[in-house]
Amino acid sequence: VLNSFDMAWTHGRVVMISVFGRTTDWVAAGAGAYGDADMIVPGEKETNLEDIYEKVQEVYFENEKKHGKPHAVMVIAEGAAIDGIKSHVKTSEVHTDEFGHPKFEPNVLVSTLSDAIRSISNEELGEPIKTAPMSLTYQLRNGRPLKIDEELGFRCGQKCVKLLGDGAAGKMASIEKDGEKLKVGKTDLSEGVEISRVSDTDYINYENMEVTESFLDYARPFLDEKPSRKVRLLKRS
């Protein structure tokens, strides 16, 4: 997400990136915050096309004032339900995955939203706002781990071995916040598999489609400080 700003600025486009998030917005919040996205389209709460377009137009031209060319980068949860565009749930051939969940086609989601934004802007502005839709799926499943990923993964493995040795049935290793630090503990398996939703926190301002400072405070122990957006402009000699 963060690396998309150069391309967005160079080509004057709205880069639209779909990420994981069938029923929760944790990935969208993380990608939006640490990718410094201009806006996010969530999956936990339904949105409508008109509100999305207004936000796109706002950040697109706001960036023109800041950086000399209109552009924007937005993150879209693959489970987004957007009133005003067709569903992206797969309806042919394979209907559900191995867990019984309807299959999504996130590439259809971003393409359909992209077409809608161009169409509306062409009607209102006399020319379309250019877009660059992309869908991240398998790329998100195989990234290089951060140092903290390796450390916590190893410590969780150690905890699991200890739990097995202690005969602690129904328990699982857990990562818990201890002030500004993280520690590995244990919790009931039944509690660990419960779905935790971003909408139950103040981590996303759903009305403004933006991640809040509270999310950065929450994520700092395991994602560190938020990187700064950089649009690298070439100076002509």
C-alpha positions in Angstrom: 0.0 0.0 0.0 2.7 2.4 1.0 4.7 1.7 -2.2 1.7 2.5 -4.3 1.9 6.3 -3.8 4.6 6.8 -6.4 2.5 5.1 -9.0 -0.6 6.9 -7.9 1.1 10.3 -8.2 3.0 9.6 -11.4 -0.2 8.5 -13.3 -2.7 10.7 -11.4 -4.8 7.8 -10.3 -6.8 6.4 -7.4 -5.1 3.1 -6.5 -7.7 0.7 -5.2 -6.2 -2.2 -3.2 -8.3 -5.1 -1.9 -7.0 -7.0 1.1 -8.2 -9.9 3.3 -11.2 -9.3 5.5 -14.2 -11.5 5.1 -16.0 -10.5 8.3 -13.4 -8.4 10.2 -11.4 -5.2 9.4 -8.1 -6.1 11.1 -6.1 -6.5 7.9 -7.7 -3.4 6.3 -7.0 -1.4 9.4 -3.3 -2.5 9.5 -2.8 -2.0 5.8 -4.6 1.3 5.9 -2.7 2.6 8.9 0.8 1.4 8.1 0.3 1.9 4.3 -0.8 5.5 5.1 -3.8 5.0 2.8 -6.1 8.0 2.3 -9.2 6.0 3.1 -10.5 2.5 3.7 -13.7 0.7 2.6 -14.5 -1.6 5.6 -16.0 -5.1 5.6 -17.7 -5.0 9.0 -20.1 -2.2 8.2 -22.1 -1.7 5.0 -21.2 1.4 3.0 -22.7 3.0 0.0 -21.3 4.0 -3.4 -22.2 7.7 -3.0 -20.3 8.1 0.3 -17.3 6.3 -1.1 -17.3 8.5 -4.2 -17.5 11.7 -2.1 -14.5 10.5 0.0 -12.5 9.5 -3.1 -13.1 12.9 -4.6 -12.2 14.7 -1.4 -8.8 13.0 -0.9 -8.0 12.9 -4.6 -8.1 16.7 -5.0 -6.7 17.3 -1.5 -3.6 15.4 -2.5 -3.3 17.6 -5.6 -3.1 20.7 -3.3 -0.4 19.0 -1.2 1.7 17.3 -4.0 0.9 19.1 -7.2 -1.1 16.2 -8.9 -4.4 14.6 -8.0 -4.0 11.0 -6.7 -5.0 8.8 -3.8 -4.6 5.3 -2.4 -7.4 3.4 -0.8 -7.7 0.0 0.9 -10.8 -2.2 0.5 -11.7 -5.1 2.7 -12.6 -8.1 0.5 -15.8 -8.6 2.5 -17.0 -5.0 1.8 -20.8 -4.8 1.2 -21.3 -1.6 -0.9 -24.8 -0.5 -1.6 -24.9 0.6 -5.2 -22.7 -2.0 -6.9 -23.3 -5.7 -7.6 -22.2 -8.4 -5.3 -18.7 -10.0 -5.7 -19.7 -13.3 -4.1 -18.9 -16.1 -6.5 -22.2 -17.6 -7.9 -21.0 -20.1 -10.5 -19.2 -23.4 -10.2 -17.9 -23.4 -6.6 -20.2 -21.6 -4.3 -18.5 -22.1 -0.9 -15.0 -22.8 0.4 -14.1 -25.8 2.6 -15.5 -24.0 5.6 -18.9 -23.4 4.0 -18.2 -19.6 3.4 -19.4 -18.1 0.1 -16.4 -17.5 -2.1 -15.4 -13.9 -2.9 -13.9 -12.6 -6.0 -12.0 -9.5 -4.7 -10.8 -8.7 -8.3 -14.5 -8.3 -9.3 -15.0 -6.0 -6.2 -12.2 -3.6 -7.1 -13.0 -3.6 -10.8 -16.7 -2.9 -10.3 -16.0 -0.2 -7.8 -13.3 1.3 -10.1 -15.8 1.4 -13.0 -18.4 3.0 -10.8 -16.0 5.7 -9.6 -15.0 6.5 -13.2 -18.6 6.6 -14.4 -19.8 8.9 -11.6 -16.9 11.3 -11.9 -17.3 11.5 -15.7 -20.9 12.5 -15.2 -20.2 15.1 -12.5 -16.8 16.4 -13.6 -16.9 16.0 -17.3 -14.0 13.6 -17.2 -13.4 10.4 -15.3 -11.2 10.1 -12.2 -8.6 7.6 -13.3 -8.2 4.5 -11.2 -5.8 1.6 -10.8 -7.6 -1.4 -9.2 -5.5 -4.3 -7.8 -6.3 -7.3 -5.7 -3.9 -8.7 -3.1 -4.6 -12.4 -2.3 -1.8 -14.9 -2.4 0.8 -12.1 -2.1 -0.5 -11.6 1.5 -0.1 -15.3 2.4 3.6 -15.6 1.9 5.4 -12.5 3.0 8.8 -12.5 4.7 8.3 -12.5 8.5 9.4 -9.5 10.6 11.8 -10.2 13.5 9.0 -9.9 16.0 7.0 -12.5 14.0 9.9 -15.0 14.3 10.4 -14.3 18.0 6.7 -14.5 19.0 6.2 -17.6 16.7 9.1 -19.4 18.4 7.9 -18.5 21.9 4.3 -19.5 21.1 5.7 -22.9 19.9 7.6 -23.3 23.2 4.4 -22.5 25.1 2.4 -25.1 23.1 5.0 -27.8 23.9 4.8 -26.9 27.6 1.0 -27.0 27.5 1.1 -30.4 26.0 3.7 -31.6 28.5 1.5 -30.3 31.3 -1.5 -32.0 29.9 -3.4 -28.7 29.7 -6.2 -29.8 27.4 -8.4 -27.1 25.8 -5.7 -24.4 26.1 -3.7 -22.5 23.5 -0.8 -20.1 23.4 -1.8 -16.5 23.3 0.0 -13.2 22.7 -1.0 -10.6 25.3 -0.2 -7.0 25.8 1.6 -6.1 29.0 1.7 -2.3 28.9 3.9 -1.4 25.8 5.3 -5.0 25.7 4.0 -8.3 24.4 4.1 -11.5 26.3 3.2 -15.1 25.5 0.6 -16.6 27.8 -2.2 -19.1 27.6 -6.0 -18.9 27.1 -8.9 -21.2 26.7 -9.2 -22.5 23.2 -12.9 -21.6 23.2 -12.0 -18.0 23.9 -9.2 -17.9 21.4 -11.4 -18.8 18.5 -14.0 -16.1 19.2 -14.2 -13.4 16.5 -12.9 -10.1 17.6 -14.3 -7.2 15.6 -12.7 -3.8 14.9 -16.1 -2.2 15.0 -16.3 -3.0 18.7 -13.3 -0.7 19.2 -12.5 2.9 18.3 -9.7 1.9 15.9 -11.6 2.9 12.7 -13.7 6.0 12.2 -16.3 4.3 10.0 -18.0 7.5 9.1 -14.9 9.1 7.7 -13.5 5.8 6.5 -10.2 6.4 8.2 -8.0 4.5 10.8 -7.7 6.4 14.1 -4.7 7.1 16.3 -6.1 4.6 18.8 -5.3 1.8 16.3 -1.7 3.0 16.0 -1.4 2.9 19.8 -2.8 -0.6 19.8 -0.5 -1.8 17.0 2.7 -0.1 18.0 4.1 -3.0 20.2 4.0 -5.4 17.3 4.1 -3.2 14.2 6.4 -0.4 15.5 6.0 3.2 14.4 3.9 4.1 11.4 6.1 4.8 8.3 5.9 8.1 6.6 4.5 8.5 3.1 7.0 9.4 0.5 6.3 10.5 -3.0 9.7 10.5 -4.7 9.8 13.2 -7.3 12.6 13.3 -9.8 14.3 16.6 -10.2 15.2 17.6 -13.7 18.7 19.0 -14.2 
